[in-house]
């Protein structure tokens, strides 16, 4: 059975350095939850505290309602998959999967049955007698998951397990991991710095910066409605227009920028005179039709990149600021000829105005 994980004002200090600062969060039983952030933001420290390899300096961690303070890793209802997988190269696949069961004294017949079940679960029934070194990268990933699931954890902790794989295999393994999580119903707590992984696989995402949990939400909310300048600039690509708030009303703010007056949503309630950055995603920018009044951005085309399904146009505007426009490749997108002038626009509802503190 899966169990929930509750972090209650959890802080972790290493001497004078605070790696995790006052994090409170409940991960629901059966949820696929990802911690997303750059290296050194504290996400792996949180994973190690949940697993029991570290004790919080302050706060409490509860799994299934039970306080985990003083309970070691081998006594917690968790299993941890390390970044390097830590499989035993001299053992067969079956012996790798059965290792945890053998340590727990499970009878040989029951171990063999469980190994067969798990190999079916990860769609590798034919590799039981192979050595780990004979497997591909993706197969080793799935065997590591099978070994972790063998001891029937309530919570499976994954520390950037796909980072060593090439792009195509990572994309394939995202779907595999999500499918396995849905079939088993186990609570997955996943650590990554890859936005694509987090957005694709997760029920919810916690975005971290410098030990602080900046925002928690589903992928679309985090992408479309970032709560802070860090989230807006770290999750996905965003064009940024810094300036000063001119006026604010009805949930919107007008910002005085080097490009002129630009209007966007104002979720943080900024007031006239406040410093601000207006963020807008590249796919929300378009060539302005004649007569457009609001949110006109004058720029000059630098170059364009063709990416198959998408075309990215790169422009420069006031103060040599870079602007990116992303369009689906439909064969009819604007030419964006290098050196040509262009006037861009966006809807106020597609832009968000945030305080400038803590950008990525």
C-alpha positions as CSV (number, residue, x, y, z in Angstrom):
1,X,0.0,0.0,0.0
2,X,1.2,3.5,-0.8
3,X,1.5,6.1,1.9
4,X,1.6,9.8,2.1
5,X,4.7,11.8,3.0
6,X,4.4,14.9,5.1
7,X,7.2,17.5,5.6
8,X,6.5,19.8,8.5
9,X,8.7,22.9,8.6
10,X,11.8,20.8,7.6
11,X,15.2,22.5,7.7
12,X,18.6,21.0,7.1
13,X,21.8,22.8,8.0
14,X,25.4,21.9,7.3
15,X,27.4,24.2,9.6
16,X,26.7,27.7,8.5
17,X,25.0,26.6,5.3
18,X,21.2,26.0,5.2
19,X,20.6,23.5,2.4
20,X,16.8,23.2,3.0
21,X,14.9,26.0,4.6
22,X,11.5,25.6,6.4
23,X,9.8,23.3,3.8
24,X,6.3,22.2,4.6
25,X,4.5,19.9,2.1
26,X,2.3,16.8,2.0
27,X,2.8,14.3,-0.9
28,X,-0.4,12.3,-1.2
29,X,-0.4,8.5,-1.2
30,X,-0.1,7.2,-4.7
31,X,1.1,10.5,-6.1
32,X,3.9,11.0,-8.6
33,X,5.6,14.1,-7.1
34,X,8.7,15.7,-8.5
35,X,11.2,18.1,-6.9
36,X,12.5,20.3,-9.7
37,X,15.4,22.7,-9.4
38,X,19.1,23.4,-10.3
39,X,22.1,21.7,-8.8
40,X,22.6,22.6,-5.2
41,X,19.0,23.8,-4.5
42,X,18.4,21.2,-1.8
43,X,16.2,18.7,-3.6
44,X,18.5,15.7,-3.1
45,X,18.9,16.6,0.6
46,X,15.1,16.4,0.9
47,X,15.2,12.9,-0.7
48,X,17.9,11.7,1.7
49,X,16.0,13.1,4.7
50,X,12.8,11.2,3.6
51,X,14.9,8.0,3.1
52,X,16.5,8.3,6.5
53,X,20.1,8.8,5.4
54,X,20.0,12.3,7.0
55,X,18.0,13.6,9.9
56,X,16.5,17.1,9.6
57,X,18.1,19.9,11.7
58,X,14.6,21.1,12.5
59,X,11.1,19.9,11.7
60,X,9.4,16.5,11.2
61,X,9.0,14.0,8.4
62,X,6.0,11.7,8.6
63,X,5.3,8.7,6.3
64,X,1.8,7.3,6.6
65,X,1.3,9.5,9.6
66,X,4.2,8.0,11.5
67,X,7.0,10.3,12.7
68,X,10.3,9.1,11.1
69,X,12.7,10.7,13.5
70,X,15.2,8.2,14.8
71,X,14.1,5.5,12.3
72,X,16.9,4.3,10.0
73,X,16.7,3.7,6.2
74,X,16.3,0.0,6.6
75,X,13.3,0.4,8.9
76,X,11.4,2.9,6.8
77,X,8.7,2.0,4.2
78,X,10.8,3.5,1.5
79,X,13.2,2.4,-1.3
80,X,15.8,4.7,-2.9
81,X,17.0,4.4,-6.5
82,X,20.3,6.2,-6.8
83,X,21.5,8.1,-9.8
84,X,24.1,5.4,-10.6
85,X,21.5,2.7,-10.0
86,X,24.0,0.7,-7.8
87,X,23.2,-2.7,-9.4
88,X,25.5,-5.6,-8.6
89,X,27.4,-6.3,-11.9
90,X,28.5,-9.8,-11.0
91,X,25.0,-11.0,-10.2
92,X,22.3,-12.1,-12.6
93,X,19.3,-9.9,-13.1
94,X,17.2,-12.3,-11.0
95,X,19.7,-12.2,-8.1
96,X,19.8,-8.4,-8.2
97,X,16.0,-8.2,-7.9
98,X,15.8,-10.9,-5.2
99,X,18.6,-9.4,-3.1
100,X,16.5,-7.4,-0.8
101,X,14.0,-10.3,-0.3
102,X,16.9,-12.6,0.5
103,X,18.2,-10.2,3.2
104,X,14.7,-10.2,4.7
105,X,14.7,-14.0,4.9
106,X,12.0,-14.6,2.2
107,X,11.9,-18.2,1.1
108,X,13.6,-19.1,-2.2
109,X,10.3,-20.2,-3.9
110,X,8.6,-16.9,-2.9
111,X,11.7,-15.0,-4.1
112,X,11.5,-16.7,-7.5
113,X,7.8,-16.0,-7.9
114,X,8.3,-12.3,-6.9
115,X,11.2,-11.9,-9.4
116,X,9.0,-13.3,-12.2
117,X,6.2,-10.9,-11.3
118,X,8.4,-7.9,-11.3
119,X,10.1,-8.8,-14.6
120,X,6.7,-9.0,-16.1
121,X,5.8,-5.7,-14.6
122,X,8.9,-4.0,-16.2
123,X,8.4,-5.9,-19.5
124,X,11.7,-7.8,-19.3
125,X,10.7,-11.4,-18.6
126,X,13.4,-12.8,-20.8
127,X,16.5,-11.3,-19.0
128,X,16.3,-13.1,-15.6
129,X,19.5,-15.1,-16.2
130,X,21.6,-12.3,-17.8
131,X,24.2,-10.3,-16.1
132,X,23.5,-6.6,-15.5
133,X,26.5,-5.8,-17.8
134,X,24.7,-7.4,-20.7
135,X,21.8,-5.0,-20.5
136,X,21.2,-1.7,-22.2
137,X,20.9,1.5,-20.3
138,X,17.1,1.5,-20.4
139,X,16.9,-2.1,-19.3
140,X,19.2,-1.4,-16.3
141,X,16.9,1.4,-15.3
142,X,13.9,-0.9,-15.3
143,X,15.8,-3.6,-13.3
144,X,16.7,-1.0,-10.7
145,X,13.0,-0.2,-10.4
146,X,12.1,-3.8,-10.1
147,X,14.7,-4.4,-7.4
148,X,13.4,-1.4,-5.5
149,X,9.8,-2.6,-5.8
150,X,10.6,-6.1,-4.7
151,X,10.6,-5.2,-1.0
152,X,7.1,-3.6,-1.5
153,X,7.9,0.0,-0.4
154,X,5.1,2.4,0.3
155,X,7.2,5.2,-1.1
156,X,9.8,4.9,-4.0
157,X,12.4,7.7,-4.0
158,X,14.2,8.3,-7.3
159,X,17.3,10.5,-7.5
160,X,17.7,11.7,-11.1
161,X,17.7,8.1,-12.4
162,X,17.5,9.1,-16.1
163,X,20.3,11.7,-16.2
164,X,22.9,9.3,-17.7
165,X,20.7,8.3,-20.7
166,X,20.6,9.8,-24.1
167,X,17.6,12.0,-25.1
168,X,15.6,9.4,-27.0
169,X,16.0,6.8,-24.2
170,X,15.1,9.4,-21.5
171,X,11.9,10.2,-23.4
172,X,11.0,6.5,-23.6
173,X,11.8,5.9,-19.9
174,X,9.6,8.8,-18.8
175,X,6.6,7.0,-20.3
176,X,7.8,3.7,-18.8
177,X,8.3,5.1,-15.3
178,X,4.9,6.8,-15.4
179,X,3.2,3.6,-16.5
180,X,4.9,1.5,-13.8
181,X,3.8,4.0,-11.2
182,X,0.2,3.9,-12.3
183,X,0.2,0.1,-12.4
184,X,1.7,-0.2,-8.9
185,X,0.0,2.7,-7.2
186,X,3.2,3.3,-5.1
187,X,4.0,6.9,-4.1
188,X,6.8,8.2,-6.3
189,X,9.1,11.0,-5.1
190,X,11.3,12.0,-8.0
191,X,14.3,14.4,-8.1
192,X,15.2,16.1,-11.4
193,X,16.7,19.3,-12.9
194,X,15.1,18.4,-16.2
195,X,11.9,20.4,-16.7
196,X,10.7,18.1,-19.5
197,X,10.8,15.1,-17.1
198,X,9.0,16.9,-14.3
199,X,6.3,18.4,-16.6
200,X,5.7,15.1,-18.5
201,X,5.5,12.6,-15.6
202,X,4.4,14.4,-12.5
203,X,1.0,14.8,-10.8
204,X,2.5,17.8,-9.0
205,X,5.9,19.5,-9.0
206,X,7.7,21.3,-6.3
207,X,10.1,23.9,-7.7
208,X,13.1,24.6,-5.5
209,X,15.7,27.4,-5.3
210,X,18.5,27.8,-2.7
211,X,16.8,25.5,-0.3
212,X,13.4,27.2,-0.6
213,X,10.3,25.6,-2.0
214,X,9.2,28.3,-4.4
215,X,6.0,26.8,-5.8
216,X,4.0,23.6,-5.7
217,X,1.4,22.7,-8.3
218,X,0.6,20.6,-11.4
219,X,2.7,21.1,-14.4
220,X,0.4,23.4,-16.3
221,X,-0.1,25.7,-13.3
222,X,3.6,26.0,-12.7
223,X,4.2,26.7,-16.3
224,X,1.3,29.1,-17.0
225,X,1.0,30.7,-13.6
226,X,4.5,30.9,-12.0
227,X,4.4,32.3,-8.5
228,X,7.9,33.9,-8.5
229,X,10.4,35.3,-10.9
230,X,12.6,32.2,-10.3
231,X,9.9,29.8,-11.4
232,X,9.0,31.9,-14.4
233,X,12.6,32.0,-15.6
234,X,13.6,28.4,-14.6
235,X,10.6,26.4,-15.8
236,X,10.5,26.7,-19.6
237,X,11.7,29.6,-21.8
238,X,10.4,33.1,-21.0
239,X,10.9,36.5,-22.5
240,X,11.5,39.1,-19.7
241,X,10.7,42.8,-19.8
242,X,12.0,44.6,-16.7
243,X,10.6,47.9,-15.6
244,X,8.5,49.8,-13.1
245,X,4.7,49.4,-12.5
246,X,2.9,52.4,-13.8
247,X,-0.6,51.5,-12.6
248,X,-2.5,48.4,-11.4
249,X,-6.2,47.5,-11.4
250,X,-8.6,44.6,-11.9
251,X,-5.8,42.0,-11.5
252,X,-3.5,43.5,-14.1
253,X,-0.5,45.8,-14.0
254,X,1.0,48.1,-16.6
255,X,4.8,48.1,-16.6
256,X,7.0,50.9,-18.0
257,X,9.7,49.0,-19.9
258,X,12.4,50.0,-22.5
259,X,9.8,48.8,-25.1
260,X,7.1,51.1,-23.7
261,X,4.0,50.3,-21.7
262,X,3.3,46.6,-21.5
263,X,0.3,45.0,-19.7
264,X,0.0,41.7,-18.0
265,X,-1.6,39.7,-15.1
266,X,-0.7,40.9,-11.6
267,X,-1.0,37.9,-9.2
268,X,1.3,39.3,-6.6
269,X,-0.7,42.6,-6.2
270,X,2.2,44.9,-7.2
271,X,1.5,48.6,-7.0
272,X,2.5,51.7,-8.9
273,X,6.2,52.4,-8.4
274,X,7.2,48.8,-7.7
275,X,10.0,47.3,-9.6
276,X,8.8,44.4,-11.7
277,X,9.5,42.0,-14.6
278,X,6.8,41.1,-17.1
279,X,7.3,37.5,-18.4
280,X,5.8,36.1,-21.5
281,X,6.4,32.7,-23.1
282,X,7.9,32.5,-26.6
283,X,4.8,30.6,-28.0
284,X,2.5,33.4,-26.8
285,X,4.2,36.1,-28.9
286,X,3.0,36.8,-32.5
287,X,3.5,39.3,-35.3
288,X,1.2,42.3,-34.5
289,X,-1.5,43.0,-37.0
290,X,-2.0,46.6,-38.1
291,X,-3.8,48.7,-35.6
292,X,-2.7,46.7,-32.5
293,X,-2.8,49.1,-29.5
294,X,-1.7,47.1,-26.5
295,X,1.6,45.3,-25.9
296,X,3.5,46.3,-29.1
297,X,7.1,45.3,-29.0
298,X,9.4,46.6,-31.8
299,X,12.4,44.4,-32.6
300,X,14.8,43.3,-35.4
301,X,15.3,39.8,-36.5
302,X,18.7,38.3,-35.6
303,X,18.2,34.7,-36.9
304,X,15.8,31.7,-36.9
305,X,16.3,28.1,-35.9
306,X,14.4,25.2,-37.5
307,X,13.6,22.4,-35.1
308,X,11.3,20.2,-37.1
309,X,7.9,20.7,-35.5
310,X,8.8,24.2,-34.3
311,X,10.5,27.3,-35.7
312,X,12.3,29.6,-33.2
313,X,12.8,33.2,-34.3
314,X,15.4,35.3,-32.3
315,X,15.1,39.1,-32.3
316,X,16.7,42.0,-30.5
317,X,15.0,45.0,-29.2
318,X,15.6,48.0,-27.0
319,X,18.9,47.8,-25.1
320,X,19.9,44.8,-27.3
321,X,17.5,42.6,-25.3
322,X,16.9,39.2,-26.8
323,X,13.4,38.1,-27.7
324,X,12.4,34.6,-28.7
325,X,9.2,33.7,-30.7
326,X,8.3,30.1,-31.1
327,X,5.9,28.9,-33.8
328,X,4.6,25.5,-34.9
329,X,6.0,24.6,-38.3
330,X,2.9,24.6,-40.5
331,X,4.6,25.9,-43.7
332,X,2.8,29.2,-43.4
333,X,4.6,30.9,-40.4
334,X,6.0,34.4,-40.8
335,X,9.4,34.5,-42.6
336,X,11.3,36.5,-40.0
337,X,14.1,37.4,-42.4
338,X,17.4,38.2,-40.6
339,X,17.9,42.0,-40.4
340,X,14.2,42.8,-41.0
341,X,12.2,44.8,-38.5
342,X,9.2,43.2,-36.8
343,X,6.4,44.3,-34.5
344,X,5.3,41.7,-32.0
345,X,2.3,41.5,-29.7
346,X,0.8,39.3,-27.0
347,X,-2.4,39.3,-25.0
348,X,-2.3,40.7,-21.4
349,X,-3.7,37.4,-20.2
350,X,-0.7,35.6,-21.6
351,X,1.8,37.7,-19.6
352,X,2.6,37.7,-15.8
353,X,4.1,40.6,-13.8
354,X,6.2,39.6,-10.9
355,X,8.7,41.1,-8.4
356,X,12.3,40.7,-9.7
357,X,13.8,38.9,-6.7
358,X,15.5,35.6,-7.2
359,X,15.5,35.0,-11.0
360,X,17.1,31.8,-12.3
